[in-house]
Structure formats: structure tokens, C-alpha cells
């Protein structure tokens, strides 16, 4: 009896302590972090914190490598994995197609906690910390970083400071695009907007939703949208649908003499490539992909193109075309009639491509992204 009278209170005390501990932890987990009133240039410029540490503190999900990046300097014949040095990120924050690009100055990407780029030695350097997870885009006047909430920053050419721009634009920001002539386009949730005076005023030039990407070639503009592929021949003032197969436009790219586009066909239930070498006036579907069923790898070796739901991107390097496909990176030296394997895929990944001159960068992403 004496032992029992001591044991019971001790047990109850332990239960009470554990209960109070979890209640306190639970209460803390529901507290909302303090919200920044406005992102500052200083905050963007700061890069003192380790990306691995900052990601661990800011995110509660599983940490994984940001992505895998390959580089080829010989037209896709050989590839080098240059991923070493990239930070860990929350699993759902892996690199997406709109989060990287390459220029003559190197390769840039956003990981969710910052903008990174490769230095001349091949090392990764953190250039800026982001206010919120965002996208990046090149521009004639400098590099943009932006998020869906409408925060846009730019690092002007020849400077090292990221400054807020287009603060008078109200609405979500899906895409920022600057033409060779300096005209700015912003795709928002309620249409496409244009500014010819450095963002002082904005004109709504298209009322459709979900403009995802724009491309320019010799003054002609095309865009991918949820209605297909659009074209403008008057500087973006008016837009007409030029490719619609019942599905959305996936991406658009400039090529020699015109454009390449990928659109989803609701009949074949595949993404199909379309090419134009006359400024977007006429289009061809060179390999007829999506019209037959192929055994992917076997038919690549025979020169055929395997249909897919997940063709991610298309680029031109010299006279060759390259695409990111679930089987890997495929190349074509005859403008899409036949294809060969250049780099096999990583399991459950599809490559998105970026090209600067003769240098190709390939970024792996989960299929369907």
C-alpha cells in the first residue's frame, strides 16, 4: 500500500507534465509568424545566412536537393553534372520551369530562398535572398524576380542591387516579359498588360486568363495560354489564337526564322510540337507525334518520336532542336523529323532546357510540373 500510494501520484504527475508540454507545443504551432510589412532592398541583398540553415528554419517539410543541373558545351554530346553546391529546399519547392534561365553571364535559378548563379569557376553563388518564393526572368534592362502576390524586383544591368519595380501594378503576377525594344508585359490572373513607358502606365491588351510564357522573334510575339498559342504582330496590342488543339499551350520559344511551340492535343491526349520558320504565319507538326503509339526507347533508336504527356521544353542549338522528354533529352538535326537520345532521364524526372549560345543547361523536375 505504501508503494502504491507513491507510484500513483508520480504517474499522474508525469502524465500532467507530458500533457502540458504537448498543449504548449500545439499552441505554438498555431501561432502565425510575424508578417513583413513590405520587402526591402536590404532584405533582398542579404545573403549572410546559410541556405541550408535558412531553409531548415523557414520550412517544416522534408528537405531535398533543390534540383539536378547538367551542362553541355558541345551541343549535347557530353554532359557534366554541376549540381554540387546548390542548397537543400523543402520538397514542394523544387525548381520549376519558370525558375531558371541562362545568359552569356552564366546560369541563374531561384530555389525559393534566393537567386543563385554559376560563377566563371563553375561554383554556385547566392546573389540575393527572396522576400517570398518566386520566379526569375531575364530582361533587356536587367533580371527580374517576382511572385504571384505581385511583388516584383529587378537588378538593373551593371548594378548589384535589387530594387522594387512596377509598384503601381495591382494584381497577381504570373509572368514578366521584356521585349528587345524595352516594352514590358505582365500576365496576371485577369489578363495580359502592357507598358511602353517603363511601367508608369499599363494597358490591358488581352482579357484571357493564364498567359504562361511569351517569346519574341523579329518583332513578332507569341504566347502560351490556357486557350492554346496566341500571336501578336503589332507589338502586343492585339492577339489572335493561332494553335488550338482543344488543350492548353505549354510553352513557346524563338528559333531561327520563327518559333517553336508545344501544345496539348485533347484528341491524342499528348503534347505536340509545332514549328514555324516564317515568323509564325504558318506552322508544321514535323514528326507527326501523337498520331501513333510507339514503344519509347526502341523507336527513339529507330528515329521515331514517342508521344508523351510530359514534353517539357524545346530549344534550338545551332541547327539542331532539343526537347525535354520523360525518356531523356532528345535531339533532332533535321528539324524534328527524326530524334536521337542525348541524355537519358533520371527516374520520374523530365528535363527542362535553357540555352545560351552553344551552351545547354538541363534542369530535372518532377513529371507533370
N, C-alpha and C positions, 0 to 999 in steps of 0.2 A: 504493500500500500504506500509505503514511503517512497519507493522508487517510482511508482505510478504517478504520484502527485507531483513529482519533479518533472517527469517526462512529458506530461500533457501540456503544461504551460509553456515549456520550451518549444514544443512542436507548434503550438498556436502562435508563439512569438515569431517563429521562422516564417510561417505562412503569412502573417501580417506584414512582415518586412518585405517578403517577395512580392506580395500584392501591391504594396505601396510603391515599390520600385517600378513595377510594370505600369502602374497607373501614371506615375510621373513620366516615364518614357513615352507612354502613349499620348499624354497631353502635349509633350514636347514635339512629337511627330506631327501634330496637327497645327502647330504654330506656323504661320506664313512668314517666309523671310522678308526682311525689310525691302521695299521696292525702291529702286533708284528713281529719283525724280526725273533725271534726264542723263543720258550718257554723255560723258565728257571726252574731249580730245585727249586729255591726260590718261583717262582710263583705257582708251584705245591704244595709246602709245606705250602703255606699261607692259613689260614682258619679264618682270622680275621673278614671278612665281614659276616654279617648275610645272610644265604641262601635266606631268603625271600626278603631281600633288594636287594641282588645282582641279583636275578632272575628278579625282577621288573625293575631294571635299564638296564639289558642286553637284555631283551626280550620285545617285544611290543604286543605280543598276549595275549590271556586270560590265567590267572593263575589258575591252578587247583592243587589239591594234587598230589604229584609225583606218587603215586600208593597206593594200599591196600595190606598189607602183613599179612598173617596169619602164625601161628606157631603151630605145633603139636609135643609133646614129647612122645606120646603114640601110635604111629603107625597110626595116622589119626582118632582115636576115638573121640578126643576132640580137639578143635582149639581155639587159642587166637589171637585176632587182635592186632598186635604190631606196627601198622602204626603211632601211635601218636608220634610226634616229627620229622617226615620227612618234608622236605621243600615243598613249592609250586613251581611248574615249569610251563613253557609255555606248553599249551595244547598238542602240537605236540611232546613234549619232554618227554612224559610219559615213564615209564620203559618198555623196550623190553626184549625179552628172553635172549639176549646176554649181558645184562647189570647187571647181578647179579649171585652170587654163594654162597655156604656155605662151610665152613671148620670146623674143630674141634675148631677153634678160634672164630667162630661166622658167622654171615651173612653179606655179602658185597653187595652193589649195587651202581651204578652210576646214578645220576639224571640229568646229563648234566652240572651241575656247580660244581660237586665234587663227591668224593668217600665217602660213608657213611658205617658204620658198627655198629652192635649192641655190646654193652659192656656187661660184665658179669651181670650187674644190669638190663639189658634189655633196657637201654636208647640208643638212636642213637647218634653217634659221627661222626663229619665230619673229615675225615682223611686227605684229600687233595683236593685242588681246581684243576680243569682240565683246560688245555690250551684251548681245544675245546671239545664240546660234544663228548664223546667216550664210548667205551665198556671196560669191565674189564674181566679178565680171571685168574684162578689160575694156578700156575706152580710149578714144583718141587723146583725151586730155589727162588721163590717169586711171588708176584702178579703183573700182567701186566695191564696197561691201554693203550688203543690205539684208533686211529681214522682212518677214510678212507683215509685221506690225507697222512698217512704214519708215523705219529708221534707215537712213542712207548716209554713208560716209565715203569720202574719196581721198586718196593720196594723189595729189597732182604730180605730174611728171616733173622730175628734178627736185622734189621735196621728200622729206621723211615723215611728215606729219599728216595724220588722218583727221580730216575736218568734216563736220556735218554739212550736207548739201541738200538742196531742194526741200527745205523745211516747210515751204508753203504747200507742198503736195500733200493732199489729205486722202488717206485710204491705204489699203493693203498694197504691198509691192511684191509682185510675182517675178518680174523681170526688169532689169535696167539695161538699156542698149544705147550706145552712142555711135552715130554714123561717121563715115570718113569726113563729112562736112561739119561735124560738131552738133548735129541735131540730136536731141535726147528723146528717147521713148521710154515710158514706164507702163508696163502691163499691170493692171490692177484687177480686183475682183469684179469690177463693173465696166471694164473696157480697156482700150488702149489709148494712152495720152501722149501728146507730142509737144515739145517745147523747142522753138527755134531761137530762143533768146536766153540760153543758159539757165533755164528753169525759172525765169521771172514770171512767166505766164504759161498756162497749159491749155491745150485744145484736145477735146475728145475726138479721136479720128476713127474709132471703131467701137461699136457698142457690144460686141460679142464678148463672152467670158473666156477665161483660161487661155490667153496667149502665152505660150510657154517659151518660145525661143524665136529670135529674129536673126536674119542673115542678109548681107548686102553684097551685090556684085554689079559693078559699073553703074551705080545709081539706082538699080532696081532692088526692091526689098521683098523678101518673102518671110512668112511666119508660120509656125506650127500652132495649131489651136485645137480645141475640142470639137471643132467642126471640120477639120481637115487641114489643108495647106492653103494659105492666103498669099496674095501678091499685090504689091503697090508699085505703080510706075510713075507716080507723081510726088515722090518724096514722102510718102506715108500719109497723104491727105485722104485718099480713098483706097479701099481694099476690096478685092474680089476673090472668091473661092476658086481655086484652080485644080485642086486634087481633093476629091471626097469619095471615099470608098465605103461610106457608111460609118466609118470609125474616126478616131482622132488622128491628128498629125502628131508624130512622135518627135521628130527633130528635123532641122534644116541646116544646110552647110553650103558655103560658096565653093565652087570648083572652077576649073578653067573654062571660061566662056559662059558660065551659068551657075547652076545649083544642083545639089543632091538633096533628096528628101526621103524620109521614112514615114509611111502612114499605115494605119491598121485597116485591114480589109475585113469587113464583117461577114463576107461570104466564105472566104477561105480560112478565116479566123487566124490569120498570120499578119506579121508586119512585112510590108513590101517596099522595095527600093524603087525610087523614081529619079531619073536624071534628065537634066535639061542643059544643052550646050548653046542655046540661043537666047540667053537672058531670061529664061522662064516662060517663053512663048509656047514651046512645045515640049512634051515630056515622053520619055520611054521607060518601060519596065524591062531592063535589058536581059535578065536571065529567066524571066517568067516565074520567079519563085512564088510559091504559094498555090500553084496550079496542080502540083502533083505531090505525092508522098514519097520521100526519099529516106533511105537509111543514112543518117547524117554523115558519119565519118567515112564510110565506104564510098559515098558519092562525092565527097569533097576530093578524095583521091582521084576520082574519075572526072573531076572538073565541074560537077553539078553543084547547085546551091541548095542546101537543106532549108526548108521553111522553118520559121520559128516565131513564137510569140515574143521573144526577147532579144531581137536585134536592137542593140542599144545605141549605136552611133555609126556614122560613116564619115570618112575623111579622104582627101586626095593628097598623095605624097608623090611629087614628080608627075609621072603619067599613070600612076597606079592608084586604085581605090583600095581602101581598107575598111573593114567593118568589125565591130564587136559582136560576137555571136556566142550562144551558150557552149558551142564546141571549142571556141577559142577566137583568136584574131585571124581573119581570113583576108587574103589579098587577091586582087584581080589586076592583071596587066592589060586586059582587053575591055576595059570599061564595063565590067560586070557580067560578061558572057560566061566566063569560067573563073573558078576560085581555087586557091590552094591554102593550106594551113600554114600560118606563120608562127603562132604561139598557142599551144594547147591551153584550154581553160583550166582554172582552178575549180575544184569541185563546188558545185552550187553557186558559182560566180559567173558574171558576164563582164567583159571588159568595156569600159568607156574610153574613148580615144581623144587625144589632143595633139596637135601638130604645130610645130614652128619650124619653118624651113624644111630641112631634111630630117629633123629630129622628131621622133614619135614618143609620146608618153601613153602608157596604158594603165588605167586605174580599175581595180576589181571592185565590183559591187554585187550585192545580193540580187539574184534574178528577180525581175519584176519591178525593180526600183527605177 
